[in-house]
Structure formats: structure tokens, C-alpha cells
């Protein structure tokens, strides 16, 4: 019951904060106009929000944060037996650029192998979202979260292999 109440409260807060009546673009405040439409799209319609079972051997979890701005990002990947990322989820506490970077990162890792996912760079994320220099740390967090999730997955695979040998 408490979880349902918390979920309801969270949805209500999101609706209030994210879905409040918007002004026409020409009347937006200066900060709102600074976000590129791709950032706004991922912020208003985030892809792959949620969690995977962190205890599963085929799920890697990366949790990273930026002390300077307070952004915290959790990114999880699910890998099949062939080494392909079949699912990805994120939860981010941060600005619109951090949420957009997380959302885009989950889209990009899906369908890639673990090795291919390691090639995703913050500069690619920043370029795709047209992030200004002051928001580049958000794309760096996304890259770090991907790497942390992949490292966690690999660590679980190593311990799984050692357990199977015994």
C-alpha cells in the first residue's frame, strides 16, 4: 500500500513539475530556451525509465554521481548469453540534460555487444543532444554510468565462472 501511495505521489509530483502549462516558445524564459529540442524530447518523454533485477547475474548496474551539481545516475543493462545487451533501464536525479543523456544512453546500448557499448563516448552523446559546454558533465555521467554497468556485469560473469568451476 505504501509503495502504491509513493508511486501515486511521484506521478502527481511529476505531473505538476513536468506537465505544468507551458508558455509558447517565444514566451519561454531564457533557461528554457537554452535546451535543444532533443533534450526537451528525452526529458518530457524519457525512454527506458525503471530498474532491472540487480541481483541477476546477467544484469550490470552502474551508479555514478557528480558532486559539483548533485546529479545522480543509475543505469542498468541486461545481457543475453551471446553477450548482446537486450535491455537497459535508468533512473536519474538531475537536470533535463542529465535525464536526456541517460535516456539516450539506454537507447544506444540496446542491441550492442558489451564491447560495442564501451565505444559510446560522452562527446557522441553531447553532440547528439546538442549540449552546451556547461552541460557536458551530464554526457560524461552517462558514459561513466555505461562503463560502470558494464564493469559490474563483467565482474558478475567472472564470479559466475569461478562458481561454476567449483
C-alpha positions as CSV (number, residue, x, y, z in Angstrom):
1,X,0.0,0.0,0.0
2,X,2.8,2.4,0.9
3,X,4.6,1.6,-2.4
4,X,1.4,2.4,-4.3
5,X,0.9,5.6,-2.4
6,X,4.5,6.6,-3.1
7,X,4.1,5.8,-6.8
8,X,0.9,7.9,-6.9
9,X,2.7,10.8,-5.1
10,X,5.6,10.5,-7.5
11,X,3.3,10.6,-10.5
12,X,1.4,13.6,-9.1
13,X,4.7,15.5,-8.5
14,X,5.9,14.7,-12.0
15,X,2.7,15.8,-13.5
16,X,2.9,19.1,-11.5
17,X,6.5,19.7,-12.3
18,X,6.9,18.3,-15.8
19,X,3.4,18.8,-17.3
20,X,2.5,22.2,-16.0
21,X,1.0,24.5,-18.6
22,X,3.7,25.6,-21.0
23,X,4.1,29.0,-22.5
24,X,4.6,29.4,-26.2
25,X,8.2,29.2,-27.2
26,X,8.5,32.9,-27.8
27,X,7.5,33.5,-24.2
28,X,9.7,30.9,-22.5
29,X,12.3,32.0,-20.0
30,X,15.9,32.3,-21.1
31,X,17.0,29.0,-19.5
32,X,14.1,27.0,-21.0
33,X,15.0,28.3,-24.5
34,X,18.6,27.1,-24.0
35,X,17.6,23.4,-24.1
36,X,17.7,21.9,-27.5
37,X,14.6,20.2,-28.7
38,X,16.3,16.8,-28.5
39,X,16.9,17.4,-24.8
40,X,13.4,18.5,-24.2
41,X,12.1,15.4,-26.1
42,X,14.1,13.0,-23.9
43,X,13.2,15.0,-20.8
44,X,9.5,15.1,-21.4
45,X,9.4,11.5,-22.9
46,X,12.2,9.6,-21.3
47,X,12.9,6.2,-22.7
48,X,13.6,3.1,-20.6
49,X,13.0,4.6,-17.1
50,X,13.0,1.9,-14.4
51,X,15.0,-0.8,-12.9
52,X,16.2,-4.3,-13.6
53,X,16.9,-7.0,-11.1
54,X,20.3,-6.0,-9.8
55,X,20.9,-9.5,-8.2
56,X,20.6,-11.2,-11.6
57,X,23.9,-12.4,-13.0
58,X,23.1,-11.1,-16.4
59,X,22.4,-7.5,-15.2
60,X,25.1,-4.9,-14.7
61,X,24.4,-1.8,-12.6
62,X,26.3,1.5,-12.8
63,X,25.7,4.2,-10.2
64,X,27.5,7.4,-10.7
65,X,27.2,11.0,-9.4
66,X,28.6,14.5,-9.9
67,X,29.2,16.2,-6.6
68,X,29.6,19.6,-8.2
69,X,25.9,19.7,-9.4
70,X,24.3,16.9,-7.4
71,X,23.2,14.8,-10.4
72,X,23.0,11.0,-9.7
73,X,22.5,8.5,-12.4
74,X,21.8,4.7,-12.2
75,X,22.0,2.8,-15.4
76,X,21.4,-0.9,-15.8
77,X,22.0,-3.3,-18.7
78,X,20.7,-6.8,-19.3
79,X,22.9,-9.0,-21.4
80,X,21.9,-12.3,-23.1
81,X,24.0,-15.4,-23.3
82,X,25.6,-14.2,-26.6
83,X,26.9,-11.0,-25.0
84,X,24.3,-8.7,-26.5
85,X,22.6,-6.0,-24.5
86,X,18.9,-6.8,-24.7
87,X,17.5,-4.3,-22.2
88,X,18.6,-1.1,-20.5
89,X,17.0,1.0,-17.8
90,X,17.8,4.2,-15.9
91,X,16.9,6.3,-13.0
92,X,18.4,9.8,-12.8
93,X,18.1,12.6,-10.3
94,X,19.3,15.7,-12.1
95,X,18.7,18.4,-14.6
96,X,17.0,17.9,-18.0
97,X,20.4,17.4,-19.7
98,X,21.3,14.6,-17.3
99,X,17.9,12.9,-17.8
100,X,18.2,13.2,-21.6
101,X,21.7,11.9,-21.5
102,X,20.6,8.8,-19.5
103,X,17.6,8.2,-21.8
104,X,19.7,8.4,-24.9
105,X,22.4,6.2,-23.4
106,X,19.9,3.4,-22.8
107,X,18.6,3.7,-26.3
108,X,22.1,3.5,-27.8
109,X,23.4,0.5,-25.7
110,X,20.4,-1.7,-26.6
111,X,21.3,-4.2,-29.3
112,X,25.0,-3.6,-28.9
113,X,27.5,-6.2,-27.6
114,X,29.3,-5.4,-24.4
115,X,32.4,-4.4,-26.4
116,X,30.5,-2.2,-28.7
117,X,28.8,-0.4,-25.8
118,X,32.2,0.5,-24.4
119,X,32.8,2.6,-27.5
120,X,30.0,5.0,-26.7
121,X,31.6,8.3,-25.7
122,X,30.3,11.4,-23.9
123,X,31.2,13.5,-26.9
124,X,28.9,11.5,-29.1
125,X,26.0,11.9,-26.6
126,X,26.7,15.6,-26.2
127,X,26.8,16.1,-30.0
128,X,23.5,14.1,-30.5
129,X,21.7,16.2,-27.8
130,X,23.4,19.5,-28.8
131,X,24.5,20.0,-25.2
132,X,26.2,23.4,-24.4
133,X,29.6,23.3,-22.8
134,X,28.2,24.0,-19.4
135,X,26.2,20.7,-19.6
136,X,28.9,18.4,-20.9
137,X,29.3,16.8,-17.4
138,X,25.8,15.3,-18.0
139,X,27.1,13.4,-21.0
140,X,30.2,12.4,-19.1
141,X,28.0,10.9,-16.3
142,X,26.1,8.9,-18.9
143,X,29.4,7.5,-20.3
144,X,30.6,6.7,-16.8
145,X,27.3,5.0,-16.0
146,X,27.6,2.8,-19.1
147,X,31.2,1.8,-18.2
148,X,30.2,1.2,-14.5
149,X,27.3,-1.0,-15.6
150,X,29.5,-3.0,-18.0
151,X,32.2,-3.4,-15.3
152,X,29.6,-4.7,-12.9
153,X,28.3,-7.1,-15.5
154,X,31.8,-8.4,-16.2
155,X,32.5,-8.8,-12.5
156,X,29.4,-10.9,-12.1
157,X,30.4,-13.0,-15.1
158,X,33.8,-13.7,-13.6
159,X,32.4,-14.7,-10.2
160,X,29.8,-16.8,-12.0
161,X,32.6,-18.6,-13.9
162,X,34.5,-19.2,-10.7
163,X,31.4,-20.6,-9.0
164,X,30.7,-23.0,-11.9
165,X,34.3,-24.3,-11.8
166,X,33.9,-25.4,-8.2
